[in-house]
Amino acid sequence: MNTKKQLSLFAETKEQKAPQNQKEAFMYFMCKLDAEMVGLVLDDHKTYQDATKTVFISKLTDVFQQFIDKGDTCLMPYRGVCVSKFCNNNGCSGYSFYGNKSKMYIDLIVEESNNEIKDIYGCGSLITSKKIIKTSNKVTININNDEEADFKPSVKFLIASQKYLLAYEELLPYENTIIDKTIYLEWFEKYEDLNKSIVFDGKLYTNRENFSNLFGSIEILYNNLKYHEQAYKALADYKFVQPKNETQLLNWLTTYEQLGQHINLFSLLYMHPNNFFKSKHFEVDYLKIDNSDFKSIIKFQSIYDKFYYQMLLKYNTFSDEQIQQYREDDSDMVNYIDSLKYHLMKRNIDTIP
């Protein structure tokens, strides 16, 4: 779209002076979280982060939705420069767009000439001229290799990509239904061989990544469900533990230490156990997973985590320097850093009541 036509999209008001060029228009609508208008501002024939404008705007729409879902009504721009020593963007100028409520942000290099946008792409090392607090809540625009404008797929790629797509979409009919383990574990077993056939080559392909991520998430469910009976027994034993009786508590924690280290469902759920029990399901990708299959596991993990790391800190026998050295040397001692049983044994503490 030419500049005159772009600028005709705006009407000057008392509150806001109409943008005078493509750069100003881009910045205006970025800050307004309006991906559709950003798309109208940008040129059709150019690529952005190596993708066509259509793909780039689709990704930007998803990014804006993340800000909106967190309560943001606008983005605040802070000018910055890339200081990376490991890419060709060192010294390139850009902006950190900061959510006005969420404090999430996205860093973009904005290449321009005479107020016209030449290219836009993400930056991992942007330093802003005005000091702002950057949290871990960074949002990025991710363009997969097969989404790049110049990607030319081979026949072999197309066949494999179709397999991943069909597998990923097979559970879509259940998207709005709470499903139990009988459904998703059958899918998991069906596609184990397809997952094993994947050879990761350092590239990202959309259908392959979607399938692989879904399979990996369900694999976590599968691995945790194996410990249901042990978790149930651990909870039964916990009924005879008085938490204020440290000997009883230590005995229970060390008895089920291996179980506690195997169960890692919270890493998938990203939720507090209290929230888990308030709902009938939790979400994995586009699936709604029935809570009932995991209640014993979640209850055990919440109790175990509540006390285990507190006791581990109390009875730890390693100095900070030792821990750092063991990790740097990849020493076998790393296996004992987070073992309460090891530290108690080293202190000659008997956990049997």
For each residue, the residues with C-beta under 8 A, 3 or more apart:
1: 5 6 40 41 42 43 44
2: 5 6
3: 6 7 21 22 116
4: 7 8
5: 1 2 8 9
6: 1 2 3 9 22 25 40 41
7: 3 4 10 18 19 20 21 25
8: 4 5
9: 5 6 25 37 40 41
10: 7 18 19 25 28
11: 18
12: 16 17 18
13: 16
14:
15:
16: 12 13 28
17: 12
18: 7 10 11 12
19: 7 10 24 25 27 28
20: 7 24 115
21: 3 7 24 25 115 116
22: 3 6 25 26 41 115 116 117
23: 26 27 110 112 115 116 117
24: 19 20 21 27 28 115
25: 6 7 9 10 19 21 22 28 29 41
26: 22 23 29 30 38 41 42 110 117
27: 19 23 24 30 31 77 95
28: 10 16 19 24 25 31 32
29: 25 26 32 34 35 37 38 41
30: 26 27 33 38 75 77 97
31: 27 28 74 75 76 77 97
32: 28 29 37 74
33: 30 64 67 68 72 73 74 75
34: 29 37 38 64
35: 29 38 39 57 60 61 64
36: 39 40 57 61
37: 9 29 32 34 40 41
38: 26 29 30 34 35 41 42 57 60
39: 35 36 42 53 57 60
40: 1 6 9 36 37
41: 1 6 9 22 25 26 29 37 38 117
42: 1 26 38 39 46 48 53 56 57 117 120
43: 1 46 53 117
44: 1 53
45:
46: 42 43 53 117 118 119
47: 50 51 52 53 56 119 149
48: 42 51 53 56 119 120 121
49: 56 119 120 121 122 141 143
50: 47 121 143 148 149 150
51: 47 48 55 56 59 143 147 148 149
52: 47 55 56 149
53: 39 42 43 44 46 47 48 56 57
54: 57 58
55: 51 52 58 59 143 147 149
56: 42 47 48 49 51 52 53 59 60 120 141 143
57: 35 36 38 39 42 53 54 60 61
58: 54 55 61 62
59: 51 55 56 62 63 141 142 143
60: 35 38 39 56 57 63 64 141
61: 35 36 57 58 64 65
62: 58 59 65 66
63: 59 60 66 67 106 139 140 141
64: 33 34 35 60 61 67 68
65: 61 62 68 69
66: 62 63 69 70 104 139
67: 33 63 64 70 72 75 99 102 104 139
68: 33 64 65 71 72
69: 65 66
70: 66 67 99 101 102 104
71: 68 101 102
72: 33 67 68 75 99 100 101 102 104
73: 33 100 101
74: 31 32 33 100
75: 30 31 33 67 72 97 98 99 100 106
76: 31 97 98 99 100
77: 27 30 31 95 96 97 98
78: 95 96 97 98 128 129 130 132
79: 93 94 95 128 129 130
80: 93 94 95 96 107 126 127 128 129
81: 91 92 93 94 126 127 129
82: 87 89 90 91 92 93 94 109 123 125 126 127
83: 90 125 126 127
84: 87 89 90 123 124 125
85: 90
86:
87: 82 84 90 124 125
88:
89: 82 84 92 109 121 123 125
90: 82 83 84 85 87
91: 81 82
92: 81 82 89 109 111 123
93: 79 80 81 82 109 110
94: 79 80 81 82 107 108 109 110 123 126
95: 27 77 78 79 80 107 108 110 126
96: 77 78 80 105 106 107 126 128 132 134
97: 30 31 75 76 77 78 105 106 107 108
98: 75 76 77 78 103 104 105 132
99: 67 70 72 75 76 102 103 104 105
100: 72 73 74 75 76
101: 70 71 72 73
102: 67 70 71 72 99 137
103: 98 99 133 135 137
104: 66 67 70 72 98 99 135 137 138 139
105: 96 97 98 99 134 135 137 138 139
106: 63 75 96 97 122 138 139 140 141
107: 80 94 95 96 97 122 123 124 126 138
108: 94 95 97 120 121 122 123 141
109: 82 89 92 93 94 119 120 121 122 123 126
110: 23 26 93 94 95 117 120
111: 92 117 118 119 120
112: 23 115 116 117 118
113: 116 118
114:
115: 20 21 22 23 24 112
116: 3 21 22 23 112 113
117: 22 23 26 41 42 43 46 110 111 112 120
118: 46 111 112 113
119: 46 47 48 49 109 111
120: 42 48 49 56 108 109 110 111 117
121: 48 49 50 89 108 109 141
122: 49 106 107 108 109 140 141
123: 82 84 89 92 94 107 108 109 126
124: 84 87 107
125: 82 83 84 87 89
126: 80 81 82 83 94 95 96 107 109 123
127: 80 81 82 83
128: 78 79 80 96 131 132
129: 78 79 80 81
130: 78 79
131: 128
132: 78 96 98 128
133: 103
134: 96 105 138
135: 103 104 105 138
136:
137: 102 103 104 105
138: 104 105 106 107 134 135
139: 63 66 67 104 105 106
140: 63 106 122
141: 49 56 59 60 63 106 108 121 122
142: 59 204
143: 49 50 51 55 56 59 147 148
144: 147 148 204 205 206 209
145: 148 151 203 204 205
146: 151 153 157 161 205 206
147: 51 55 143 144 151 206
148: 50 51 143 144 145 151
149: 47 50 51 52 55
150: 50
151: 145 146 147 148
152:
153: 146 157 158 161
154: 157 158
155: 158 159
156: 159 160
157: 146 153 154 160 161 205
158: 153 154 155 161 162
159: 155 156 162 163
160: 156 157 163 164 208
161: 146 153 157 158 164 165 205 206 207 208
162: 158 159 165 166 207
163: 159 160 166 167 194
164: 160 161 167 168 194 207 208 210 211 212
165: 161 162 168 169 207 210 211
166: 162 163 169 170
167: 163 164 170 191 194 211
168: 164 165 171 207 210 211 214
169: 165 166 172
170: 166 167 187
171: 168 174 175 179 183 184 187 214 286 287
172: 169 175 286
173:
174: 171 177 179 183 287 288
175: 171 172 286 287 288
176: 288
177: 174 288
178: 280 281 288 289 290
179: 171 174 183 184 287 288 289 290
180: 183 290 292 293
181: 184 185 221 225 290 293
182: 185 186
183: 171 174 179 180 186 187
184: 171 179 181 187 188 218 221 287 289
185: 181 182 188 189 218 221 222 225
186: 182 183 189 190
187: 170 171 183 184 190 191 218
188: 184 185 191 192 215 218 219 222
189: 185 186 192
190: 186 187
191: 167 187 188 194 195 211 215
192: 188 189 195 196
193: 196 197
194: 163 164 167 191 197 198 211
195: 191 192 198 211 212 215
196: 192 193
197: 193 194
198: 194 195 208 212
199:
200:
201:
202:
203: 145
204: 142 144 145 208 209
205: 144 145 146 157 161 208 209
206: 144 146 147 161 209 210
207: 161 162 164 165 168 210 211
208: 160 161 164 198 204 205 211 212
209: 144 204 205 206 212 213
210: 164 165 168 206 207 213 214
211: 164 165 167 168 191 194 195 207 208 214 215
212: 164 195 198 208 209 215 216
213: 209 210 216 217 285
214: 168 171 210 211 217 218 284 285 287
215: 188 191 195 211 212 218 219
216: 212 213 219 220
217: 213 214 220 221 268 284 285
218: 184 185 187 188 214 215 221 222 284
219: 188 215 216 222 223
220: 216 217 223 224 264 265 267 268
221: 181 184 185 217 218 224 225 265 268 284 289 294
222: 185 188 218 219 225 226
223: 219 220 226 262
224: 220 221 227 263 264 265 294 297
225: 181 185 221 222 228 293 294 297
226: 222 223
227: 224 230 231 259 262 263 297
228: 225 231 232 293 294 296 297
229: 232 233
230: 227 233 234 256 259
231: 227 228 234 235 259 263 296 297 299 300 301
232: 228 229 235 236 296
233: 229 230 236 237
234: 230 231 237 238 252 255 256 259 300 304
235: 231 232 238 239 296 299 300 303
236: 232 233 239
237: 233 234 240 241 252 255 256
238: 234 235 241 252 300 303
239: 235 236
240: 237 248
241: 237 238 245 248 249 251 252
242: 245 248 249
243: 249 307
244:
245: 241 242 248 249
246: 249 250
247: 250 251 351 353
248: 240 241 242 245 251 252 353
249: 241 242 243 245 246 252 253 307 311
250: 246 247 253 254 311 340 344 349 351
251: 241 247 248 254 255 351 352 353
252: 234 237 238 241 248 249 255 256
253: 249 250 256 257 260 304 307 308 311 340
254: 250 251 257 340 341 344 351
255: 234 237 251 252
256: 230 234 237 252 253 259 260 300 304
257: 253 254 260 261 308 339 340 341
258: 261 262
259: 227 230 231 234 256 262 263 300 304
260: 253 256 257 263 300 301 304 305 308
261: 257 258 338
262: 223 227 258 259
263: 224 227 231 259 260 297 300 301 304
264: 220 224 267 268
265: 220 221 224 268 269 294 297 298 301
266: 269 270 271 273 298 301 305
267: 220 264 270
268: 217 220 221 264 265 284
269: 265 266 276 282
270: 266 267
271: 266 275 276 282
272: 275 276
273: 266 276 277 298 299 301 302
274: 277 278
275: 271 272 278 279
276: 269 271 272 273 279 282 291 294 298
277: 273 274 291 295 298
278: 274 275
279: 275 276 282 291
280: 178 290 291 292
281: 178 288 289 290 291
282: 269 271 276 279 288 289 291
283: 286 287 288 289
284: 214 217 218 221 268 287 289
285: 213 214 217
286: 171 172 175 283
287: 171 174 175 179 184 214 283 284
288: 174 175 176 177 178 179 281 282 283
289: 178 179 184 221 281 282 283 284 293 294
290: 178 179 180 181 280 281 293
291: 276 277 279 280 281 282 294 295 298
292: 180 280 295
293: 180 181 225 228 289 290
294: 221 224 225 228 265 276 289 291 297 298
295: 277 291 292 298 299
296: 228 231 232 235 299 300
297: 224 225 227 228 231 263 265 294 300 301
298: 265 266 273 276 277 291 294 295 301 302
299: 231 235 273 295 296 302 303
300: 231 234 235 238 256 259 260 263 296 297 303 304
301: 231 260 263 265 266 273 297 298 304 305
302: 273 298 299 305 306
303: 235 238 299 300 306 307
304: 234 253 256 259 260 263 300 301 307 308
305: 260 266 301 302 308 309
306: 302 303 310
307: 243 249 253 303 304 310 311
308: 253 257 260 304 305 311 312 340
309: 305 312 313
310: 306 307 313 314
311: 249 250 253 307 308 314 315 340
312: 308 309 315 316 338 340 343
313: 309 310 316
314: 310 311
315: 311 312 340 343 344 347 349
316: 312 313 343
317: 343 346 347
318: 322 323 326 337
319: 322 323
320: 323 324
321: 324 325
322: 318 319 325 326 333
323: 318 319 320 326 327 337
324: 320 321 327 328
325: 321 322 328 329 331
326: 318 322 323 329 331 333 334 337
327: 323 324 330 331 334 337
328: 324 325
329: 325 326
330: 327 334
331: 325 326 327 334
332: 335
333: 322 326 336 337
334: 326 327 330 331 337
335: 332 339
336: 333 339 342 343
337: 318 323 326 327 333 334
338: 261 312
339: 257 335 336 342 343
340: 250 253 254 257 308 311 312 315 343 344
341: 254 257 344 345
342: 336 339 345 346
343: 312 315 316 317 336 339 340 346 347
344: 250 254 315 340 341 347 349 351
345: 341 342 348 349
346: 317 342 343
347: 315 317 343 344
348: 345
349: 250 315 344 345
350:
351: 247 250 251 254 344
352: 251
353: 247 248 251
